[in-house]
Amino acid sequence: MSRCLASSQALQKSVLSPKKSLTAVAPLWVSRSQSQTRHSSHSPLGNPPATQRKKVTINTLRALHQKDEPITMITAHDFPSAHVADHAGMDMILVGDSLAMVALGMQDTSEVVLEEMILHCRSVSRATNAAFTIGDLPMGSYEIAPEQALESAIRVVKEGRVQGVKLEGGVEFAPTIEKIVRAGIPVLGHVGLTPQRQHSIGGFRVQGKTTSGAVKVLEDALAVQAAGCFAVVLEAVPAEVAALVTKKLKIPTIGIGAGNDCSGQVLVQVDMSGNFPPGRFLPKFVKQYGNVWAESMKAIEAYKSEVKTRQYPAPAHTYPMPPAELSEFEKMIEARQV
């Protein structure tokens, strides 16, 4: 208390003294404040991006489409993956139901439930300052009736803090999409290969390889556009078909395994960054841009080795104690042992 009082009196005296200006006091106050900042591990947000971006909106995406500038989208399932995606400048971040496998270790997307999706959406939204964020509606949360879908979409936006939702399906889900859009919630459509319905379409197979199949993809895309979708994902569709569908639509197409003529592209972040062990199956359309698994393994193995050999922590990683205080502490311990 005496030290705090003395510091306060000294500061007050310096402020009131005509020989001392406020500019002379301010740096001292600022430096003290900064030096007293503490974090358990690291600050949640870390440093802001070097270049601050404006928030991406529906109008931003439409402008990119009109300029024929490809829209970039990537998945994220938690705070760290969303944080790096937003810093990297992604236009859109999708909290995809693929997190069932890549984040929760499930067999397929049909296992994940709405409450889990909302939790992950909330985590992603905390890290996303600029990108337009979309939350997937999982299987079982929108198929029963348009009213059920609207209720789920409201929860994802309101509780998950995202800007829109994505749902799979074409013509048959047009009324559902209309219901959600009328409520003021942006909807990203998804046609072609729809993983939530893998069992009804014979597994993870390319869609639209026949004339009738291509017509179905086009009809579904036109239906979700008419229903009010601001964009539509085309998954696992021949590049030629995706190009023709893209030309027929007025809204952007986001391709994943659908060639280079779509209005934009999306990949699962875990896949494209290489955050998986060697030997894991990757779809043909995935390009691996990094090897996060190898880098993480290298770092963790080095940490394990240094702990086992007592190289870590080194003096640089420890907190010193004043010698006098240490000596007094040692004496106290010795006295207690006697």
N, C-alpha and C positions, 0 to 999 in steps of 0.2 A: 504493500500500500504506500509506504514512504517513497519508494522509487517512482511509482505512478504519479504521486502528488508532486514530487519534485519536477518530473518531466512536464506535467501540466502547467505548473507555475512558470517554468522556463519558457514554454511555448507561449503562454499568455503574455509574459513580459516582453518577448520578442515581437509579438503582434502589436502590443500597445505602444511600444517604444517608437518615438518619431525617427530614430536612427535606423530602424529596421523596416523594410518594406514587405508587403505580402508576398512579393515574388521571391524573396529570400527564404520565406517560411515554407511555401508550397512544395518545393522539391523534397524537403525533409519529410513532410507529411506523406507525400506520394510514395517515396522510397520505403518508408516504414510500412505503409499499407501493403505494398507489393511484396515486401520481404516476409510478411506474416501470412501470406496465402499458403494454404496447405491442402493437399489432396491425398486421399488414401492410396490410390493407384495412379490414375491419370485423370485429368479433367474430362468430363463426359464428351464435350464437343471438340476439345483440342483447339488447334489454331484454325481460323477460318481459311477458306480457299484463297490462293494468291490473287485470283481475279474474281470479284463478286459478281454473281449473275442475278438477273431479274428472275422472278418466279415464272416458271413455265405455266401457261394457262391453255385452255382450249383454243383461244385465239392465236396463241403462239404456234400451236401445232397446225392449225389451219393455214397460217402464214407460211410455215415451212413447206406444207403440201403444195400450196399455190406456187411457191418458188421452185418446186421440184427438188428441194433439198432433203435428202434422206433423214428420217426421224430415227433417233437412236433410243433403244429401250433395252433394259437388262433387268433380271430378277434380283431381288434382295429378300432376305428372310429374317434379318435381325439388324440391330443398330450398327455393328461394324461393317457389314456388307453394304448397307444403305449409305453409310458415311462415305466409304470409298467411291461408291458409284456416283454419289452427288458431287463429290470433289472432282471426279473425272469428267464431269460435264454432261452426264446422260440427260437427254430430254425427258425421258419417262422411266420410272422405276415401277416394276410390277412385283407385288407380293403374290407370287404365283402359288397355286396349290401343289406345285412340284416340291415345295418345302416339306411336304409329307415324307418324301424320300430323302432329300438332301439335308434336311435339318432335324427331322424327327425319326428317321430310320425305318419308316413304314414301307410296306410292299408296293403300294401304288397310291394314287391321289384319292381314291375312293374312301380311304380310311380317315382322312383329316376332317375335323368338324368345324362348324362356324366359330365356336368360342376360341379354338386354337388359331384360326385365321385372324380373328380380331386381335388377339394378343400379339401376333407377329406383325400385323399392320401397325399397331400402336408403337412397337419397337422401331420399325422402319421409319415411321413418320417423324419420330423424334430426331432422326439424323438427317432428314431430307429438307433442305431449305429452298432449293431451286427447282428440282425436278418435279414433274407432274406424277403423282403417285396413284397407283391403281391397286385395288384389292380384289383378289379372286373370290367369287362365290363358290364354295365347295359343293360337291355332290350332296344332295339331300336338303339343300338350303333354299332352293328356288323352283324345283320341278313340280311340286304339288299344285300350285296355283299362283297367278300373278301377285295376289295379295301376300302370299308367303315370301315371294321373291322381293317385293318392295320392303317388307319388314326386315328381311335379312340385309338388303342393300342399305337401308337407313342405319342399321346397327354398325355395319362395316365403315360407313362414312362418319357417323357420329361418334362411335366408340373407338374405331380404328384410326380416325383422323386422316383418312386418305381423301383424294379428290374425286374418285370415281370407282366403279366396279367393273369387273369382267365376268362374263358368263358364256358358257359353251352352248352351241346349238344355233340352228338356222330358222327355217320357215316356221317350225312348230313352236318356237319361242318368241316369235315376233310380238304377240300380245303381251308377253311378260316384259320384254324390253320397253315397249310403249308405256307400260304402267310405271316402270322405274324412271324413265326419261321425263314423263309428265310431272313427276314429283320433284324434278330439278336435279336429278343425279346423273352425271355423265356415264354412259355405258360403252365399254369396249367389247365388241363382238368377237366371236371365235368360231371359225368354221374350218372345214377340211377334216383333218384328224382331230378328234375330240377325245382326249385321254380318259375323261370321266366315263365315256361310253365304249371303252375298248372292248368289252366283252360282247357287245352287240354288233361291232363292226369287224370282228375277227382278229382283234389285237392291235398292236401298234403298226398299222399298215398305211402305206401311201394312199391317199385318196385322190380321185379324179384322173386315174390313169386310163379309163375308158371314156368314150363319148358321153355315155349316160352319167358316169361319175363326175365328169367335168361340168356337165349341165347342172348336176345337183350342187356342186360347189358354187357355181355362179348364182343359181336361184337362192341359195342360202345367204350368200353375200348381199344380194340385192334386197332380200327380205329384211335383214338386220339393218341395212342402210335406211330402208323405208320406215322401219320401226323407230329410228332415231339415234342409232349408234354413231358416235363421232369418228370411229375408226373400227377396223376389223382385223383380227389376227387370221392369217392363212397358214395353217400348219400342215407340213408333209404333203405338199401339192406339187405336181410337176411344174418346173419353172415356166414352161410355155403357157400352161393353164393359168398360173398366177399372174403372168404378164397380161393376158387377155382380160382376166377378171379385174385387174387393177385399172385397165383402160376403160372398162365399163362403169366403174364406180366413180362417185363424186367425193367419197370420203377416202382417207388414207388406208392403205393396206400395210399391215406389219407382218413381215414374213419370218417364218422359222422353218427352215427346210423347204422354202418355196421360191428359191431363185433370187436373182439380183434386180429384178424389175419391180419389186414391191416398193411402196412408198417409204418403208423403213424396215428395220430388222430388230429381232429380239433373240437373246440367248439366255440360258440358265447360267448364272454367274459361276456356280461351282464347276460346271462343265468347262466353260471357256477359260477360266483361270487355272484349271488343273488342280483343283483342291480335292483330290481323291487318290487312293493308292494305285500303284501300277496294276494293269490288267483289267481295270474296270471297263465295261462296255460303253462306247460312245456312239451316238447316232451319226450317220454319215454326214449330216449337215453341220456338225459341230466342228469349229476350228479352235484348237487349244492355243491360247495366246500366252500362257504362262505355266508355271509349275509350282503352285503354292504349296502343294503337299511336300515336295522335295525340300523346299526352303524351310518349311516348318519342321520337318523331320530333322534336317541338319541342325537347326537351332536347338531343338529340344534334346537331341542326342548330345550336343556340345554342353548344354546345361547339366544334363545328367552326369556326364563325365567329370565336369569341374566340381560338382557337389561331392561325388564319390572320392575325388582326390583332394578335397578341401582347397581347391583353387578359388572356389567361390563360396561365400563372399570375400572379396579382397578388402583391404583397409579402405579403399575408395568407396566401398558400398556400405560402410558401417558408420554409426553415429558416435563421435568421440565424447568422452566425459572428462571434465576438468580434473587434472591430477590430484588436486587437493580434495575434491569431492570423492574421488575414487579411493584415496588413502583413508579418508574418514569412514567410508562404507566398509572397506576391508577390516578396519579396526573394530567396527560394530559387529561384524560377522565373527571375528575371532573372540570377542568378548562374550558373545552368545554361546559359542561352542564350549567355553570354559564353564 
